[in-house]
């Protein structure tokens, strides 16, 4: 069996590969591919795999662009930290939609579904709506933070943005207070509502209401100014500009 992994986070790809080898030790893994462009090129240049595991937000855009440009017949299992794309996912060849961090039992059930070969020829989107309403991901409402020798709880409604500096993750409130968060930025990203927060680059995750000003920048990028932030060089990375604008225009 040939499995293609499309995933822009190396730790997530490594974990997925490790879990897959536990269930499918003889499977041949391809990837991981981290961009829409590289995925399209691979699919055009290689025989179609038996199964595709695909993240949704890739380094240069949304992975649905792949299926718009390449006629893919292989079944797809989407893996993502965001549940708002589920309906769109099942409009392609999706057989399951797994939320990160991956639950090993959920992965096993998805593989069982694939191997049983008893997939429905079409997907009833009303069933998916019902599934999401009953089991949508719960996002954090509060964060425990360090403040000197003290630990306190900050409501997510007070957070203007999260950022990483010298391998330390901080959250900053609308009144300019900064606190250390005992998690990597990647973990924070998976725990907060993507309808409200957006990761604009490797350093910043911002709340829509924290964006004070926004400018067109060089090379099709955007430059933004955040409330109570002294950083004057906050750039929305080029590969995220399109999805960032879509997020702001909801």
N, C-alpha and C positions, 0 to 999 in steps of 0.2 A: 504494500500500500504506500502511495506517495501522498504526503501531507505538506501543503504550503502554509507557512506562517507569515502573516503580514502584521507587523507590530513595530511601533517606533520607540518603544521603551525596552532596552536590552534586558533589564532584570525581569520584566514581565514575560518576555519571550523565552528567557532561560527557564523560568518557573513552569511555563506552559509546556515546553519541550520535556522537562523532567517529569511532569505529571503524565504526559502522553506516553512516554516510554514505559511507564508503569503498567499501562493498559494495552499498549500496542508496541511491544518490544521489537518487533520485526519491521515496523514502519520506517520508511525513509523520509527524513525531515528536510525540507527545502526552506531557505530563508535564514534569518528573518529579513524580510523586506520592510523598510521603514518609510517609504514614500509612495504616493500615488503613481508618480512617474516610473519608479523602478518596478513597481508591481505590474503596470501595464506592459512594460518592456519584457519582463520575465514571462508573462502569460502569452505574449505574442511570439516569444522565441523558444518556448518549451512545450512539451506535451502537457495537456491539462492534467492537474493532479486529481486524485480520488476525493480529496477533501481539503477545504480551505478554512483556516482559522484567521479571522480578520478583525483587527481593531478598527474603530471608526474614525477617530481623529488621528490622522497621520502627520508627519512632519511638514508636508506641503499641501495639506487639504483634507477633505473628507473622503473616505474610501469609497463611497457610493459612485464617485467619479470613475473609478476603475470599471465598474459594471455597466456604466454608460458608454464606455469606449471599447470594451472588449466583451464579446459574446461568451460569457462564462456559463457552462452547463453543470459544472461540479457543485455539489452542495456546499453551503457556507455556514460556519458557526461563528457568529460575531462575538467578540469579547471587548467590553468597553466599560468605562466608569460611568457612562451616562445612559440613563434609561429613556430619554426623550426621543431617541432615534429608532425605537423598537418597531413602530408601525412601518417606517420606511425600510427597515432591514428586511421585513418579511415580504416586501414587494420585489425583492430579488430572490435568489435561490436559498434563502436562509432556512435552516432546520432548527436553529436554536439561537438564543440571545443571552449570553452569560455576562453578568455584571462583575466587574473587578472590585476587590481582589477575588480571584477565582475560587469558588468552593469546589474542592475535589469531588464531592458527591454529585454536584450539579454537572460537572464535566463528565463524570462517568455516565450519568443519565443521558447526556447529549450524545455521547459515543454509542451508547446502547441503541438510541433512537436511529442513529446513522446506520449501524450494523444490522438492525432489524429489517431495514429496507421496507418499512411499512409506512412511509411518509405519505401524507395526503397530497394529491395532485395539485390542490390549490389550498390556500390558507384563508380561513375565515377571520377577517380583520376584527370583527366584533368580539371574537374570542380573545384576541390579543388585548383589545381595550379592557375587557373584563379582567384579564390576567394582570395587567399593569395596575388597575385600580385596586386590586386585592393584594398585590405583592410588590408594589413599587418601592424602590430603595428609600430608606429613611436616612436623612441627612442630619448632621450634627447641629444642635441648637446652641451649644455652648462649648467653649474651649477652656481647659485648665491651663493657666499660664504661671510663669515664675515672675516674681517681683521682689528682687532682693532675696531675703530669706523667707518671704511669704509666697503662698500659692493662692491664687484667686480664680474665680470663674468669670469669663467674659462672654456675654451674649453675642451670638452671631450677628445680631442686628446692630451692634456697636462697631463691627469690623469694617473698615474702609478698604483695606488690602492686606495681603500676606506677601512677604518677600524673603528672599534668602540672601545672606551675606556672610562670607567667610565660613560657609558650611553650617551656619546657624539659621534657623527659621524664626521669623518674627511675624506677629500680627500687629497692625497699627489701627487704632480706633479713629473715629471721626474728629475727636478732640485732640489728636496728635500724640496720644500715649502709645508707647511701644512696649511689647511684651515678648518674651521668648516662648516659643511653642516647642514642646518636646516631640516633634515629628518632622520628617523630611517634607519638603514642599510637595513631592509626588503623593505622599500619603494624605496630606491636607487636601490636595486637589480631589482625591477620590472620596473625601468625606463631606464635601460641601456641595450645595445645590448649583449645578452648572447653568441653571436659568438665571442665577443671580450673580455668580462669580465666573470670571473668565481668566484663563492663564494666557497672558499676552506674550510671554517669552519665558526663558528658563529661570528668570529671577522673580517675576511678579505674577500674582493672582489678584485681580482687582474686582471690586464691586462696581456695578454700573453707576451708582450714585456718587462714587468717589472720583469719577472722571470730571475734572474741572474744565479742561480745554483739550482740543485735539487738532493736530495739524498734519497736512500732507508732508511727508518727508521723502528723502531721496530713495531711489530704487524701489518705488512702489510701496514703501513702508509708511507707517503712521507714527507720529510722535505725540505722546499724551502728557498732560500735566495732572497730577493727582492732588487732592485736597491734603493739606498739612504734610506735604512731601517736599524735601529739599533736593531730591534727585531731579536734575533738569534734563536728563538724557534717557528718558524712558521710551523705548521704541517697541512698537508692535512688530514682531518678526514678520518678514515678508510672507512666509508660508501660512501665517495665521490671519493675515489681513482680511481675506475674504470671509472666513468663518466668524471673525470678530465683528465685521460690519453686519453680517446676518444676525448675530447675537444681539447687537445693539438695536436692530430694526424689528425686533419681535413685537 
